[in-house]
Structures are given as structure tokens and as C-alpha cells.
Amino acid sequence: MKGFAKVKKDSAMSDAAYLDQAALWSKDLTRMKARGPGDTENAMRSVARDYNIDYGFLWSLRYRRERLRIISVSVYETIRAAYRAECERQMRKLENEVRRTEEITGPDSNAVRAAKALLGKD
């Protein structure tokens, strides 16, 4: 019986860790989609629509995290995939901005060099 209680306790801690990670990804997704201050709800709805994640669950992760006890594997993986896809989209946007800035200012611009260093290019 002692071994069972320990496994149960470890399991609960890992559930909390998964929820915390999903909450962090959810907040980052919302931040990346927001157009400015006051656009949180629209950004959350956009994330829910674009990545097929339940808006109510995203809302709970953000505002009622302490009430959540578990997260399903499928929801966790969906949020993880959405986060990765959004990060890739943001990197493509940055690469496009660097290219456009380089066309205007030239390749020797400090901004272009700094952005290329961030991207790991050059």
C-alpha cells in the first residue's frame, strides 16, 4: 500500500506540471495573437478557432488554473502543437521583416545584423 500512495502522489504532481506548461503555452499563444492592450479575449478566441482548442478550457487555464486538476493528453498535445506552429509562424514573420528591412536599409544595417544573429543566420 505504501508504494501505491507514492505513485498516486507523484502522478498528481506531474498533472500539475502538465497544466502549468499548458497554461504557459496558452498565455504565450494569446500574447502572440493579441493586437494590443485589451485584445486578450479576441486573441484567445482566435487561438481557439485557429487551432481547434476549446475556448472555455483556454479561459480556465488563464483565469481559473487553480481549479483545474487534470488535462487530457489530447488537449495537452493540441496546445503544444499550436504553440509550436505559432512560434514557427512568428519566425517566418521575422524572417520576412528582416528581408524587407534589408532591402530598404542594406545588409550592413545594425538592425538587420542583430535580427540575423537572432535568427542564427550570417
Residue, then its C-alpha position, 0 to 999 in steps of 0.5 A: m500500500k505504501g508504494f501505491a500512495k507514492v505513485k498516486k502522489d507523484s502522478a498528481m504532481s506531474d498533472a500539475a506540471y502538465l497544466d502549468q506548461a499548458a497554461l504557459w503555452s496558452k498565455d504565450l499563444t494569446r500574447m502572440k495573437a493579441r493586437g494590443p492592450g485589451d485584445t486578450e479575449n479576441a486573441m484567445r478566441s482566435v487561438a481557439r478557432d485557429y487551432n481547434i482548442d476549446y475556448g472555455f478550457l483556454w479561459s480556465l487555464r488563464y483565469r481559473r488554473e487553480r481549479l483545474r486538476i487534470i488535462s487530457v493528453s489530447v488537449y495537452e498535445t493540441i496546445r503544444a502543437a499550436y504553440r509550436a506552429e505559432c512560434e514557427r509562424q512568428m519566425r517566418k514573420l521575422e524572417n520576412e521583416v528582416r528581408r524587407t528591412e534589408e532591402i530598404t536599409g542594406p545588409d550592413s544595417n545594425a538592425v538587420r545584423a542583430a535580427k540575423a544573429l537572432l535568427g542564427k543566420d550570417 
